[in-house]
Amino acid sequence: MKTVSDDILIEENEDTFPECTSVNLANNHERSTILVGILGCGAIADIITDFASKGKLGVDLKFFYDQDFQRAETLASKVNGIGTRNVHDMLDYVDLVIEAASQKAVRKIIPHILKRGKDVIIMSVGALMDPEFRNQLENLARTNNSRIYTPSGAIVGLDGIKAASVGDITRINLVTRKPPESLGILTDEEVVLYEGKASEAVHKFPQNMNVAATLSIACKKDVDVRIIADPKVKHNYHEVQVAGDFGELKTTTRNMNCATNPKTSVLAAYSAIKLLKSLNEKSKIGT
Ligand SMILES: NC(=O)c1ccc[n+]([C@@H]2O[C@H](COP(=O)([O-])OP(=O)(O)OC[C@H]3O[C@@H](n4cnc5c(N)ncnc54)[C@H](O)[C@@H]3O)[C@@H](O)[C@H]2O)c1
């Protein structure tokens, strides 16, 4: 495994990636290998890297950055990749960076990545609930010809909800039910921890409310949210109900939790993997 540090970075990578002139995906959809870096080497990154190690990702996952360098190194070693001590160290080479770190990382780091004309996949979607910040990112993407991708995450039915939002959505609500320990409490009884709007929920439960943020952004409404700590469940459940001029829909997702982070659902990582694979597809299905 190689480790990027200081001046070694330039020398090693000039040899290793002679063709890695950084051209972002918006500019060049024909390029055969999309070079990808990960920001945040936790549960989601681990699943994505496992797919990459089996050659099932469809892109070249090469660079790994985490505030805990050891984590970056550990994941990098699975794919003969490169752990970096600074996220900027990968930006000369990659086409796209997957953020799988935190809302704070999105606010602090994503603007710099977009300024460099690189595309981003954002997993910590709660950060995008701030309309001013979202506008800032969209303006940066426009100016620098880069793209911001937000996968559907730990939820199903987003395609239908996006289609429904073309018309008039009159009601949309989300009930999230999780084991108490994954919400950071201990209880023998069902407890409603929160009832209110998604915009507030993402601040109170930043690691648990990405689904509420994704829904809200997709349909441009501040979704009504109820969060329940339920000692009877072992998985993360999301129930979504939508009504509008299209009719009504109701979805229930029973998610398997990630082994290393019970707050996070496996489906969230899979949604990023599917998005990465779709970047190379010539025909797309689903809205
Ligand atoms: N979109 C969705 O549906 C969805 C679902 C689950 C999780 N998420 C979000 O995705 C993110 C990653 O989830 P996870 O389960 O992999 O988390 P995790 O806690 O397992 O891993 C996060 C990693 O990011 C690193 N990190 C955090 N802040 C950083 C920073 N500022 N700079 C560099 N590294 C940093 C941590 O050290 C850790 O290794 C979280 O914000 C989580 O809330 C989104």
The ligand as an SDF file (V2000), in Angstrom:
LIG
                    3D

 44 48  0  0  0  0  0  0  0  0999 V2000
  -27.7870    9.5390    2.9500 N   0  0  0  0  0  0  0  0  0  0  0  0
  -28.1570    8.5970    3.8100 C   0  0  0  0  0  0  0  0  0  0  0  0
  -29.2340    8.0120    3.7420 O   0  0  0  0  0  0  0  0  0  0  0  0
  -27.2060    8.2270    4.9080 C   0  0  0  0  0  0  0  0  0  0  0  0
  -27.3760    7.0300    5.6040 C   0  0  0  0  0  0  0  0  0  0  0  0
  -26.4810    6.7270    6.6050 C   0  0  0  0  0  0  0  0  0  0  0  0
  -25.4640    7.6030    6.9360 C   0  0  0  0  0  0  0  0  0  0  0  0
  -25.3420    8.7620    6.2770 N   0  0  0  0  0  0  0  0  0  0  0  0
  -24.3070    9.7550    6.6380 C   0  0  0  0  0  0  0  0  0  0  0  0
  -23.1100    9.4460    5.9550 O   0  0  0  0  0  0  0  0  0  0  0  0
  -21.9940    9.8380    6.7630 C   0  0  0  0  0  0  0  0  0  0  0  0
  -21.0620    8.6460    6.9200 C   0  0  0  0  0  0  0  0  0  0  0  0
  -21.7530    7.5920    7.5600 O   0  0  0  0  0  0  0  0  0  0  0  0
  -20.9430    6.3540    8.1910 P   0  0  0  0  0  0  0  0  0  0  0  0
  -21.9400    5.4380    8.7750 O   0  0  0  0  0  0  0  0  0  0  0  0
  -19.9600    5.8460    7.2010 O   0  0  0  0  0  0  0  0  0  0  0  0
  -20.1770    7.1150    9.3690 O   0  0  0  0  0  0  0  0  0  0  0  0
  -18.9980    6.5660   10.2850 P   0  0  0  0  0  0  0  0  0  0  0  0
  -19.1150    7.2990   11.5760 O   0  0  0  0  0  0  0  0  0  0  0  0
  -18.9630    5.0850   10.3050 O   0  0  0  0  0  0  0  0  0  0  0  0
  -17.6850    7.0670    9.5130 O   0  0  0  0  0  0  0  0  0  0  0  0
  -17.4200    8.4370    9.3110 C   0  0  0  0  0  0  0  0  0  0  0  0
  -15.9280    8.5860    9.0740 C   0  0  0  0  0  0  0  0  0  0  0  0
  -15.6960    9.9280    8.6700 O   0  0  0  0  0  0  0  0  0  0  0  0
  -14.6020   10.4560    9.4070 C   0  0  0  0  0  0  0  0  0  0  0  0
  -14.8170   11.9050    9.5160 N   0  0  0  0  0  0  0  0  0  0  0  0
  -15.8030   12.5480   10.1660 C   0  0  0  0  0  0  0  0  0  0  0  0
  -15.6700   13.8730   10.0200 N   0  0  0  0  0  0  0  0  0  0  0  0
  -14.5840   14.0760    9.2420 C   0  0  0  0  0  0  0  0  0  0  0  0
  -13.9250   15.2300    8.7370 C   0  0  0  0  0  0  0  0  0  0  0  0
  -14.3760   16.4700    9.0090 N   0  0  0  0  0  0  0  0  0  0  0  0
  -12.8200   15.0580    7.9860 N   0  0  0  0  0  0  0  0  0  0  0  0
  -12.3680   13.8200    7.7270 C   0  0  0  0  0  0  0  0  0  0  0  0
  -12.9230   12.6810    8.1720 N   0  0  0  0  0  0  0  0  0  0  0  0
  -14.0290   12.8130    8.9270 C   0  0  0  0  0  0  0  0  0  0  0  0
  -14.6150    9.7470   10.7450 C   0  0  0  0  0  0  0  0  0  0  0  0
  -13.3400    9.7180   11.3470 O   0  0  0  0  0  0  0  0  0  0  0  0
  -15.1030    8.3500   10.3450 C   0  0  0  0  0  0  0  0  0  0  0  0
  -14.0250    7.4950   10.0250 O   0  0  0  0  0  0  0  0  0  0  0  0
  -22.5640   10.3370    8.0940 C   0  0  0  0  0  0  0  0  0  0  0  0
  -22.6670   11.7510    8.0890 O   0  0  0  0  0  0  0  0  0  0  0  0
  -23.9520    9.7320    8.1200 C   0  0  0  0  0  0  0  0  0  0  0  0
  -24.8650   10.5160    8.8820 O   0  0  0  0  0  0  0  0  0  0  0  0
  -26.1810    9.0900    5.2550 C   0  0  0  0  0  0  0  0  0  0  0  0
  1  2  1  0
  2  3  2  0
  2  4  1  0
  4  5  1  0
  4 44  2  0
  5  6  2  0
  6  7  1  0
  7  8  2  0
  8  9  1  0
  8 44  1  0
  9 10  1  0
  9 42  1  0
 10 11  1  0
 11 12  1  0
 11 40  1  0
 12 13  1  0
 13 14  1  0
 14 15  2  0
 14 16  1  0
 14 17  1  0
 17 18  1  0
 18 19  2  0
 18 20  1  0
 18 21  1  0
 21 22  1  0
 22 23  1  0
 23 24  1  0
 23 38  1  0
 24 25  1  0
 25 26  1  0
 25 36  1  0
 26 27  1  0
 26 35  1  0
 27 28  2  0
 28 29  1  0
 29 30  1  0
 29 35  2  0
 30 31  1  0
 30 32  2  0
 32 33  1  0
 33 34  2  0
 34 35  1  0
 36 37  1  0
 36 38  1  0
 38 39  1  0
 40 41  1  0
 40 42  1  0
 42 43  1  0
M  CHG  2   8   1  16  -1
M  END
$$$$
